[in-house]
């Protein structure tokens, strides 16, 4: 059954519009949780994103928007509820849809909207020094506001009992990574509970984007998570192009897919090196894996003048064309990377000691993956067949389909093996694109129009969702959701039962972005 047919059977819902597989509908705040739960439980719609908007100036209220995806019919639904300024409450979705838990904590921090009945409304974004009553995403909050420091306690989970100990890790780590605090409750080395506290370096991207043109917004979008610059850029420009009705040439679409697959290959190679070498101490993999990755980022430096595929995907297509020699070099370097990483990982996977560290470590059940709204590698490694490239094709993936690779062992080993298989798949896809790319222009004029759109991209980490509202030719509201936002909370269920030395291995098998989460 299609989404429109489902909604027509619900008296509580009013359908506003339907265009190109995207349906906008309204529901009262009293019925939002009820209707959303029916869509999630009974019709198996996937929670893609959840965000709020401040529309007091134009309409006199706030709104909460819940976006669902129907992969079978390739449709999306945005269910919106008005929140009056005199009573900033609605019934929380988290009690019945666990995947909503961080989204609702986020809008509570940033807008001051109360999801009543939420089981854990501790601060998510605001650290202890932020005073009560600070809501940065309200329109009347200035990005450069100054306020006095507070000292508001953040209660961490404690477990009491004989021989139960707490181990704090971070937020400053012994490596070149961003800050994140992890709290273990353990007996011996066995983990009882594991909790993470992030958001130490909030960048204010959503606020900075307000009032900016599309061109001036793009550099900030690319830097949400630097190792996924191309994928974030693509999600954003697709949203702009969808709103504005821009036509993109076939050659530009194929070049966009080519760059995103190179980004995937690069970072999967990095992860194989990091998991194998830094997570288990098997330095042979790290030394060779990082060498291969260096060759890939130097390819980006050579062709795009930066090391992480940044600045190439632009409104209307791509920045400039690639000649045949450049395309052949890309295909050659990608193919060489695959041959070498395949030989290295084959050697590693022949080691019983190496397999012992990976197998049965950090298990993520399919039920937990679905409940928490996991995306990308963690989801597909637990048997969840979801990949935006296949389920909601974009760029060249419609004409040149890609088949989802999934694993079912649910552990670090599954996530390791999946990366190997995805590299092989991506390298073959790069060869196909280079072989079949037609002649033609690579950039068309894109005249910006006002409107709203949500676009998604399957980055190497998982689904990126960009919700964009353009008003008077500039950004009115933009919520770019990184896949890490969906996957960070998985630690709470993946850690317990494992031993403390396995935590870095589980961590690296997910490779979550601090920066991507902390907008």
Rosetta blueprint (number, residue, H / E / L):
1 X L
2 X L
3 X H
4 X H
5 X H
6 X H
7 X H
8 X H
9 X L
10 X L
11 X L
12 X L
13 X E
14 X E
15 X E
16 X E
17 X E
18 X E
19 X E
20 X L
21 X L
22 X E
23 X E
24 X E
25 X E
26 X E
27 X E
28 X L
29 X L
30 X L
31 X L
32 X H
33 X H
34 X H
35 X H
36 X H
37 X H
38 X H
39 X H
40 X H
41 X H
42 X L
43 X L
44 X L
45 X L
46 X E
47 X E
48 X E
49 X E
50 X E
51 X E
52 X E
53 X E
54 X E
55 X E
56 X L
57 X L
58 X L
59 X L
60 X L
61 X E
62 X E
63 X E
64 X E
65 X E
66 X E
67 X E
68 X E
69 X E
70 X E
71 X L
72 X L
73 X L
74 X L
75 X E
76 X E
77 X E
78 X E
79 X E
80 X E
81 X E
82 X E
83 X E
84 X E
85 X L
86 X L
87 X L
88 X L
89 X E
90 X E
91 X E
92 X L
93 X L
94 X L
95 X L
96 X L
97 X L
98 X H
99 X H
100 X H
101 X H
102 X H
103 X H
104 X H
105 X H
106 X H
107 X H
108 X H
109 X H
110 X H
111 X H
112 X L
113 X L
114 X E
115 X E
116 X E
117 X L
118 X L
119 X L
120 X L
121 X L
122 X L
123 X L
124 X L
125 X L
126 X L
127 X L
128 X L
129 X L
130 X L
131 X L
132 X L
133 X L
134 X L
135 X L
136 X L
137 X L
138 X L
139 X L
140 X L
141 X L
142 X L
143 X L
144 X L
145 X L
146 X L
147 X L
148 X L
149 X L
150 X L
151 X L
152 X L
153 X L
154 X L
155 X L
156 X L
157 X L
158 X L
159 X L
160 X L
161 X L
162 X L
163 X L
164 X E
165 X E
166 X E
167 X E
168 X E
169 X E
170 X L
171 X L
172 X L
173 X L
174 X L
175 X L
176 X L
177 X L
178 X L
179 X L
180 X L
181 X E
182 X E
183 X E
184 X E
185 X E
186 X E
187 X E
188 X L
189 X L
190 X E
191 X E
192 X E
193 X E
194 X E
195 X E
196 X E
197 X E
198 X L
199 X L
200 X L
201 X L
202 X L
203 X L
204 X L
205 X H
206 X H
207 X H
208 X H
209 X H
210 X L
211 X L
212 X L
213 X L
214 X H
215 X H
216 X H
217 X H
218 X H
219 X H
220 X H
221 X H
222 X H
223 X L
224 X L
225 X L
226 X H
227 X H
228 X H
229 X H
230 X H
231 X H
232 X H
233 X H
234 X H
235 X H
236 X H
237 X H
238 X H
239 X H
240 X H
241 X H
242 X H
243 X H
244 X H
245 X L
246 X L
247 X L
248 X L
249 X L
250 X H
251 X H
252 X H
253 X H
254 X H
255 X H
256 X H
257 X H
258 X H
259 X H
260 X H
261 X H
262 X H
263 X H
264 X H
265 X H
266 X H
267 X H
268 X H
269 X H
270 X H
271 X H
272 X H
273 X H
274 X H
275 X H
276 X H
277 X H
278 X H
279 X H
280 X L
281 X L
282 X L
283 X H
284 X H
285 X H
286 X H
287 X H
288 X H
289 X H
290 X H
291 X H
292 X H
293 X H
294 X H
295 X H
296 X H
297 X H
298 X H
299 X H
300 X H
301 X H
302 X H
303 X H
304 X H
305 X L
306 X L
307 X L
308 X L
309 X L
310 X L
311 X L
312 X L
313 X E
314 X E
315 X L
316 X L
317 X E
318 X E
319 X L
320 X L
321 X L
322 X L
323 X L
324 X H
325 X H
326 X H
327 X H
328 X H
329 X H
330 X H
331 X H
332 X H
333 X H
334 X H
335 X H
336 X H
337 X H
338 X H
339 X H
340 X H
341 X H
342 X H
343 X H
344 X H
345 X H
346 X H
347 X H
348 X H
349 X H
350 X L
351 X L
352 X H
353 X H
354 X H
355 X H
356 X H
357 X H
358 X H
359 X L
360 X L
361 X L
362 X L
363 X L
364 X L
365 X L
366 X H
367 X H
368 X H
369 X H
370 X H
371 X H
372 X H
373 X L
374 X L
375 X L
376 X L
377 X H
378 X H
379 X H
380 X H
381 X H
382 X L
383 X L
384 X L
385 X L
386 X L
387 X L
388 X H
389 X H
390 X H
391 X H
392 X L
393 X L
394 X L
395 X L
396 X L
397 X L
398 X L
399 X L
400 X L
401 X L
402 X L
403 X L
404 X L
405 X L
406 X L
407 X L
408 X L
409 X L
410 X L
411 X L
412 X H
413 X H
414 X H
415 X H
416 X H
417 X H
418 X H
419 X H
420 X H
421 X H
422 X H
423 X H
424 X H
425 X H
426 X H
427 X H
428 X H
429 X H
430 X H
431 X H
432 X H
433 X H
434 X H
435 X H
436 X H
437 X L
438 X L
439 X L
440 X L
441 X L
442 X L
443 X E
444 X L
445 X L
446 X L
447 X L
448 X L
449 X L
450 X L
451 X E
452 X E
453 X E
454 X E
455 X E
456 X E
457 X E
458 X E
459 X L
460 X L
461 X L
462 X L
463 X E
464 X E
465 X E
466 X E
467 X E
468 X E
469 X E
470 X E
471 X E
472 X L
473 X L
474 X E
475 X E
476 X E
477 X E
478 X E
479 X E
480 X E
481 X E
482 X L
483 X H
484 X H
485 X H
486 X H
487 X H
488 X H
489 X H
490 X H
491 X H
492 X H
493 X H
494 X H
495 X L
496 X L
497 X L
498 X L
499 X E
500 X H
501 X H
502 X H
503 X H
504 X H
505 X H
506 X H
507 X H
508 X H
509 X H
510 X H
511 X L
512 X L
513 X L
514 X H
515 X H
516 X H
517 X H
518 X L
519 X L
